[in-house]
Structures are given as structure tokens and as C-alpha cells.
């Protein structure tokens, strides 16, 4: 389902493990071994205690839609085939100040609080993509 | 100490303004646009190029660096410069920083400028060419195609609609207000082209809840303003516009952990510091030029800068509170980025200074001593900036 992708993520030392996890089908979020805070997007330091004692842990991938838009005009070649598509901003169950954007799969009309789960798609060996699928729906990527 | 709440040093004033024609195809380079606007601003101030010892600009797409302009103008004694990376969010930070430099005596005459072929050259977000530098956090949005500011601000607009029942028509009234103010503005790309709420509602979706007419123009053009000491400015041809207060710094964005309510105005923290720096309150502001890359940010800033309670803007728009004639707080008196031109926000300063001088012709607002001029309110990059200008 992934079409031409002229713009790709650019993994670096801080984000490499995040992108590789997506390539391998997991949503991994930075977790602070010292204070327990989760940080997204991946950064060199914890967003709470600012330490470097971070590890990537796989999260449930479940969350709820907080806000959404319907994209009718995209500047991204790899998304143009889907237009119009719903782009949802999802609050992760594990930590409610983490909002992750992604395309909402299926035909469901988005609403605040809609339960969704992450659907991971491989881009290449080093990177992957993330979309959201309604939990109540049988829809699969 | 995390941030001073001291009064802003008020020793600097804007003494000259200049601009080029605003269009969709300038036919010249941003470099040439910059030279034209800068020369116009210096002439307007009654100064010479040889008086200039500071140059400040900002930009994300095409731009012209201060060193290139200094070379072109033979300025060999450049003593202050700023080439601020980022867009409308930092547009007023260069005004604030130039005022600091002048107030501190680091430079005597600083020109702040922005030159952009935003339509015919490098359009925003890679649709017309690669950006010079890609923000690091973009990589976490681009897999979903969550790339352009229209999308991010529409996401926040949706949050406001969900929380306060804000409607499409409320955004539409901002588009109509802006267009109405552009109708008699010689500089405006939308001069003489009226817009109704029905036109707005019928315009195509870009990123629902944003219609095309929620989005600002794409423009070619340049604006420049000359800043010098308040003392020196008082001996120059025009009424000086003192930089009474300025604030710039961090707003909020999606990538900030610890933030939980996207309907809240990210302008609020900047607003509090701005008013403190100026020793003023919202009720002291005579008119406001609010950064309007899209309609919703105007609504959010009216809340964040203390002109309306949360959720209160729609009723005030309906009652004409922000109209240029008869409103308690005229806003975007030239048509703004939505209907004058998108010169990355610096055209707001041009208009504010013209109003303060009383030179705005048919657009002139009655009370025109104190102006609030804002940059982008804090979305996308997380930066924001604003100034308060006061007629001497």
C-alpha cells in the first residue's frame, strides 16, 4: 500500500532505533530508565529529567484520536494517491502528552476519543511507517 | 533566572519603511527585491545607505543574507547582523533584536528586511524546490504526509471546534474581514476583489477544516524597515514608531511533551511577557496586525493576547468588534497575509507604522498610537514572537 516515496525519514544516532523498530513492525518509544518518562519524538535526552539513560521499549500501539484533519491537497508524492484521506493525531495510551500523527485507515469517520491501534508498515530495512486503524473495525492494512 | 520580566529598553524606533510591489511573479531575484525595499525604506527615513550599520533578516525558503546585501551596498562597517533561520514565527524577533542592538548602542541604523519569491521561486514545503534546511522534527511527521503548516494549524483548529463549538463560518468571518480591509489597499494583491461568506464556504477544501480561503496568499515581494535610536528618529521626517515592547521565544507544538490541550492558544506565554515588557495591557492596544498565515491563528491570537475570552471570538466577530471602522480593536487593517500578501509577516510592520503615522489614507484607523504586531503564534517550530509599537 505504500507508493512512491520520494521523501524518506533520515535516521540519525538518536532516531535510528525508532525507525528500525518500525521497519521490523514495532512501535518503540523512548523510555527513561531513571524517571520512567516516555519521550517522543526520540531525542538525545529524556523530556522530564533530561538524562541520557534512555532505552526504546515497545508500546501497545493503542490510543485514541484527539484531533484530525482531512487532507485534500498533499505536497507529498507518496500520499497523493490517498487524497482525500483522514490524518489523525492520536494520544498514546501509555502517556497522554504524546501525540503521534498518522493516516486513518478504512472508511470510518474520525471522532474525538475513537479507539485506534498502530498499523506498522515497512518502508525499507531501516525505516517504517505508521498508520492508525480503528480498533472496533475489522479493517486491516 | 528563567526569563526577565523587566521593561524592554525603549530606545529604538522605526523611522523608515519600504516595500516592493507584491505579486505572484516578481520577475526579479529575491536579492533585487531586497535591494529595492531596503533602498525605499532608507529613503523614507531620510537617511543614506552610508548611515546603515546593521542588517537583519530571517527565512526558511528563498532569502538574501545580510552579508550579500552589505557587499552590494558597500557597507564595510556592518556592526550588527542577524540571519535568523525560520519563518513567520520569528518575524518579530528580528524587530525585537534590532531594537535591542540600537538601544544598547551596538548599531546606529539597522534595516530589518524580508525578500521572498514565495510563489514564483521556492514555494513552502518543497512543492517548488528543496528547502534550504529541513527542520529535524519534520522526519517524524512526513511519513504520514503531515508536512505543511496548513495541516498542523487545521489540526489545532479542529481541537478548538471540538472544545468550544467553533464553526467553519467563524473562520470564514476572519477571511471576509481580511479581504474587506484589502479592498482599498493599493499594495494588496486582493485589492478590489470582494469576498462573501458564501464564497468562503464554497471554496475548495485544502485540509478540512481549512478551505482554500482559510489559507494566506503565496507572494513575491520584499519589505524593509529602518530602525534607529528614538532620539535620532525624532529628527527624521516621519513620526517615529518606538519599539515599546518585544517578546520572542518558545511556544508549543506537537512534539513538546507535557502539553495536553491543543485548543489553548500558544500565544499566551509570549503575550504575557510582551505586555510586561511594554508596561501595557490588552486594553491599551489601539489596533493589531496579527500573523494570519491561516484564519484560525487569528482567532487563537485574539484569545492568547487577551482580547477575548476562550471561545468568545465568534460572537465578537459577528458584532464587528474587530472591524477596521467602528471596531473596538481593528485588526489586519491592510488585509494581512490572507489578502494583502505573504511577505512572511514583515508587511504587518509596514502597515502598523503607516497607521501609527496617520498615513494609511482610507484605511486609517481612528486610534492609532499603539499597535500590536505579531509573528506566527507558536505552532510548527514552537517559536513565536511579537512587538508593541508606539507612536512617539
Interface residues (C-beta under 8 A of the other chain):
Chain A: X7 X9 X10 X15 X37 X38 X39 X40 X41 X47 X48 X66 X67 X68 X69 X70 X71 X72 X73 X74 X75 X76 X78 X79 X84 X87 X89 X95 X96 X97 X98 X99 X101 X102 X103 X112 X123 X129 X130 X131
Chain B: X125 X126 X127 X137 X139 X140 X141 X142 X143 X144 X145 X146 X147 X148 X151 X154 X155 X156 X158 X159 X162 X204 X205 X206 X207 X208 X209 X210 X254 X255 X257 X258 X259 X260 X262
